[in-house]
Amino acid sequence: MLIRYEAPDDFDAIHDLTSTAFKPMPYSNGTEAEIIRRLRAAGDLTISLVVEEGGEILGHVAFSPVTIDGAHGGWFGLGPISVKPERQRQGIGMALITKGLELLNAMGASGCALIGNPDIYSRVGFSSDGQLKYLDLDTRLVQRIVFRGSPPGGTLQFAPAFEG
Ligand SMILES: CC(C)(COP(=O)(O)OP(=O)(O)OC[C@H]1O[C@@H](n2cnc3c(N)ncnc32)[C@H](O)[C@@H]1OP(=O)(O)O)[C@@H](O)C(=O)NCCC(=O)NCCS
């Protein structure tokens, strides 16, 4: 199993994988695959990693710039992330996240934020202190990992590609 940056030949496989992985999820609005295409087109796909095995793409994660109270401040957002349904719960998702966080940290990023299930993302160091907000969501779902600087507070906003 190899984790590497996306290449143009992967774009369709990433799209299909993302659609398939999100389809059964109650919180999905069916736009996640398209968000990745829009991030790429806007130059906002800062890091896009795939897991490949025997020529097949088994997982994908995207990182893009975010703002907190309107300022970028070196912060990035994680997502969408997908693992092929038959290969979930085997550590692929966490391996992708760990690699992506390493790369972001090495770039000098301040930190990374996401919206998601704390049971999943606390495993790789994400947490919430209630200071980061997103719409009217429970702040426990709005998690971040700080690489440098102080823990951020304020309203998190994702790249325009997430708005449609
Ligand atoms: C979320 C997702 C990317 C996780 O990838 P994964 O490869 O299955 O995750 P891992 O195997 O690395 O998970 C590690 C741990 O996270 C937790 N976890 C993973 N998926 C979980 C789930 N659906 N519910 C609760 N905990 C989960 C578990 O604690 C798991 O460890 P365990 O299997 O030892 O209990 C994958 O399930 C997926 O593609 N889901 C559909 C798309 C999606 O919902 N994306 C995220 C939106 S926030």
The ligand as a MOL file (V3000), in Angstrom:
LIG
                    3D

  0  0  0     0  0            999 V3000
M  V30 BEGIN CTAB
M  V30 COUNTS 48 50 0 0 0
M  V30 BEGIN ATOM
M  V30 1 C -14.2960 8.1150 7.7730 0
M  V30 2 C -13.3820 7.2000 6.9790 0
M  V30 3 C -12.5600 8.0110 5.9700 0
M  V30 4 C -12.4250 6.5040 7.9740 0
M  V30 5 O -11.5040 5.7140 7.2420 0
M  V30 6 P -11.1270 4.2550 7.7340 0
M  V30 7 O -10.0180 3.7530 6.8870 0
M  V30 8 O -12.3610 3.4310 7.8290 0
M  V30 9 O -10.6120 4.5920 9.1870 0
M  V30 10 P -9.5700 3.7920 10.0660 0
M  V30 11 O -9.6650 2.3200 9.8250 0
M  V30 12 O -8.2370 4.4000 9.8700 0
M  V30 13 O -10.2040 4.1370 11.4860 0
M  V30 14 C -9.5220 4.2040 12.6640 0
M  V30 15 C -10.5190 4.3900 13.8020 0
M  V30 16 O -11.4720 5.4080 13.5690 0
M  V30 17 C -12.7210 5.0080 14.1440 0
M  V30 18 N -13.7220 4.8760 13.0870 0
M  V30 19 C -13.5250 4.7160 11.7660 0
M  V30 20 N -14.6950 4.7130 11.1120 0
M  V30 21 C -15.6430 4.8540 12.0570 0
M  V30 22 C -17.0510 4.9200 12.0240 0
M  V30 23 N -17.7330 4.8300 10.8710 0
M  V30 24 N -17.7160 5.0980 13.1980 0
M  V30 25 C -17.0430 5.1930 14.3730 0
M  V30 26 N -15.7070 5.1230 14.4640 0
M  V30 27 C -15.0240 4.9480 13.3300 0
M  V30 28 C -12.5190 3.7180 14.8230 0
M  V30 29 O -12.1550 3.9850 16.1450 0
M  V30 30 C -11.3700 3.1550 14.0540 0
M  V30 31 O -10.6260 2.2740 14.7760 0
M  V30 32 P -11.1370 0.7720 15.0590 0
M  V30 33 O -11.5550 0.2100 13.7320 0
M  V30 34 O -9.9110 0.1640 15.6430 0
M  V30 35 O -12.2550 0.8960 16.0230 0
M  V30 36 C -14.1930 6.1110 6.2100 0
M  V30 37 O -14.9560 5.4020 7.1490 0
M  V30 38 C -15.0750 6.6380 5.0930 0
M  V30 39 O -14.6760 6.7190 3.9350 0
M  V30 40 N -16.3470 6.9720 5.4270 0
M  V30 41 C -17.2840 7.4480 4.4010 0
M  V30 42 C -17.0100 8.8630 4.0070 0
M  V30 43 C -17.0170 9.7590 5.2260 0
M  V30 44 O -17.9230 9.7020 6.0410 0
M  V30 45 N -15.9690 10.6100 5.3460 0
M  V30 46 C -15.7600 11.4370 6.5160 0
M  V30 47 C -16.7470 12.5150 6.6820 0
M  V30 48 S -16.4420 13.3820 8.2180 0
M  V30 END ATOM
M  V30 BEGIN BOND
M  V30 1 1 1 2
M  V30 2 1 2 3
M  V30 3 1 2 4
M  V30 4 1 2 36
M  V30 5 1 4 5
M  V30 6 1 5 6
M  V30 7 2 6 7
M  V30 8 1 6 8
M  V30 9 1 6 9
M  V30 10 1 9 10
M  V30 11 2 10 11
M  V30 12 1 10 12
M  V30 13 1 10 13
M  V30 14 1 13 14
M  V30 15 1 14 15
M  V30 16 1 15 16
M  V30 17 1 15 30
M  V30 18 1 16 17
M  V30 19 1 17 18
M  V30 20 1 17 28
M  V30 21 1 18 19
M  V30 22 1 18 27
M  V30 23 2 19 20
M  V30 24 1 20 21
M  V30 25 1 21 22
M  V30 26 2 21 27
M  V30 27 1 22 23
M  V30 28 2 22 24
M  V30 29 1 24 25
M  V30 30 2 25 26
M  V30 31 1 26 27
M  V30 32 1 28 29
M  V30 33 1 28 30
M  V30 34 1 30 31
M  V30 35 1 31 32
M  V30 36 2 32 33
M  V30 37 1 32 34
M  V30 38 1 32 35
M  V30 39 1 36 37
M  V30 40 1 36 38
M  V30 41 2 38 39
M  V30 42 1 38 40
M  V30 43 1 40 41
M  V30 44 1 41 42
M  V30 45 1 42 43
M  V30 46 2 43 44
M  V30 47 1 43 45
M  V30 48 1 45 46
M  V30 49 1 46 47
M  V30 50 1 47 48
M  V30 END BOND
M  V30 END CTAB
M  END
